[in-house]
Each structure stands twice: as structure tokens, then as C-alpha cells.
Amino acid sequence: MRATLIHAPRDIRLEDLPDPVLRLPGDAVVRVVASCVCGSDLWPYRGVTETAEPHRIGHEFVGVVEEVGAEVTTLRSGDFVIAPFALSDNTCVHCKNGVHTSCAHGAWWGGEDEQGLPIDGGQGEFVRVPMADGTLVATPTRPDDSLIPSLLTLSDVMGTGHHAALAAGAGPGRSVVVVGDGAVGLCGVLAARRLGAERVIAMSRHKDRQEVARAFGATDIVEQRGAEGVAAVHELLGGIGADSVLECVGTGESMQQAIDAARPGGRVGYVGVPAGGAQLPIEQLFSSNISVGGGVAPVRAYLDGLLPDVLSGAIDPGRVFDLELPLSDVAEAYRAMDERRSIKTLLRP
């Protein structure tokens, strides 16, 4: 099969590798129908995080089950499945508490399972899936091809935006600010509106992303950043700041902007992968009673709730994909996102 490896910053290669096979009785082998490039994939691509040696990459995919191990009970060959960006057994105490990304037996795509066996990355043609019963979520029937992009967002960005909205307390009557106009931030806009937020302010300087934000329910757009952007938010909200703020970038600047945009007693939900030494201003939080929550989104916990809305067409998060390429052009997919020519790029094997 062909699969993507990162060798060094800006060095993405599609290589021929052995086809995956069942290694453990709880495994499944999935044929990838669609995968994509994530904003967090850009950290190693840009050299922000180190790539010590070539390794598989990609953690978002949907596909069709080819075969299952002897102990797999909830899946069968031919099922269409969504793969959350983290593997989990869905039975340990942390999974039962809804924090699947802290699963006692968890693993990551492109890493190793508990037995030390390598796990394929999502940007390839086939994937061996350990803990298949706990990790994969099957759709009731084979979905129409038009639904593939939206179903793919459930593997990460839609669930992550939803996590930010929940952590920030977005809901009926609440004002919401979204910091970050990448796929996660845009899905955060959609999630906040889905939860009933009355007013959603998207902070974005890019017309194409503003259009998606408005389509997802943003009531206002603020183009400024930093202190100027915070001042614009406060002006829109009568000088008091937002009830809820979603931080969807991960830098120190974006976190400070999110906290400054919140009203006293407001809540910040953060899901941006931390980079650049982001820290919390504890004294400011203490004096203003602003709460901060969030972290790695347990998207497996949200899949059962979000899936029906995608299948029914109630939400269409797949609009974040504005570029589709064949897997053979995966290097161009990374370049397009790195150069902000694409919000999010979908890959078809």
C-alpha cells in the first residue's frame, strides 16, 4: 500500500509500504475512503515540533472495514466507520468518564499499541486499527458520498470544536467569541450555534473563512487581532466582554486574546494544541473569576451525539474542506494548508 511519512520539516513523502494485517484478536483492517491534513500536522511540518526520524503521519480518516479479528464483536466486513484521532478501548474508567483521550490502554495513530506493535497513520490506503470495538464508530448504513466530508470532520475538527464550546459553556442566551479561523475554530462556531448560543463572534481576517463562519452561524466578524481585536469584541458586547470564548489556535498570543475577550466570570474553552510556550495568566484569572477548561478533545465521547445531526443534514461541517486532492498529491496538501491557500484539505486514496 501507499502511506504518508514525514521525514523532516517540509519533507512529506508518499511511500510504498507493506499492507497491514491483523496482529491482535481485537484488530480490524480498514480501507481508507478519505483522510485529511490537520492544522496540528503543520507543527512538525513547520519544524515547531521535532521529527527525530521518519514516521507515519495522519490521524483523521473514514473508511470501510476489510476484516476483523476473532474478538471483535461490534464490527464486520463492509461496515463504513469513522476513526477518532485517538484510539481507546471505550471501557476503562477514563473512557467511562468521557475522557477517551486519557484511555488507560490508549494509543495514537502513527505510534505503537500497548504491545509495542506499530500503528499505521491515517494518511494512507489501509490502516490496522487496534481496539477496533472501542475506537471505531460504524454508520447505520453506507453513507452517500456527499456526506463523506462531514463524516470525516467527526474524526477530529467537529468534535474538537464541540469540546471547546462545551468547555466554554456555550448555550442558549450566551454570547460567544471564537479565536482562530482554522477548521477547528469554524467548527467551534457551528458547535456554539448548535448548542443554542445567541450571538457568535468569529475573529477572522480572511474572507473565505469569514464566509464559512457566517454559513455556520456567526452573527459578527471581527478582523482585528490582539488588543485591537479585544477592544472590538468589547464594543460589540456593550463593553463587558463575552460569556464564552473558544480558543482554537494554541499560541500564547491567542490564549491571551481569548482571556482578554471574556467578561468577568466568563469561561474560556481551549483546544488549540499548545505551541510557543503558551501559559495562563493566573493572577488575571483569579482577579476576574474567569474559568479556563478544555484540552485534548475526547471526540469518541461526542461521536454518538453528533453523528445523527450529520446524517440528517442538520449540520454540514464538511464545508471546512475547500480543497480535495488525491493521496498522491499529499505533499501539495501540506503546502496548501501551510501557505493558507486551503482551510482544510481532504485526501482521497
Secondary structure, DSSP 8 states (H G I E B T S, - for coil): -EEEEEEETTEEEEEE-------STT-EEEEEEEEE--GGGHHHHHTSS---S-EE----EEEEEEEE-TT--S--TT-EEEE-SEE--S-SHHHHTT-GGG-TT-EETTSB-TTS-B---SSBSEEEETTHHHH-EE-SS---GGGHHHHHHTTTHHHHHHHHHHHTT--BT-EEEEE--SHHHHHHHHHHHHTTBSEEEEE---HHHHHHHHHTT-SEEE---HHHHHHHHHHHTTTS-EEEEEE-S-SHHHHHHHHHHEEEEEEEEE-S---SS----HHHHHHHT-EEEE-S--HHHHHHHHHHHHHHTS--GGGG--EEEEGGGHHHHHHHHHTTS-S-EEEE-
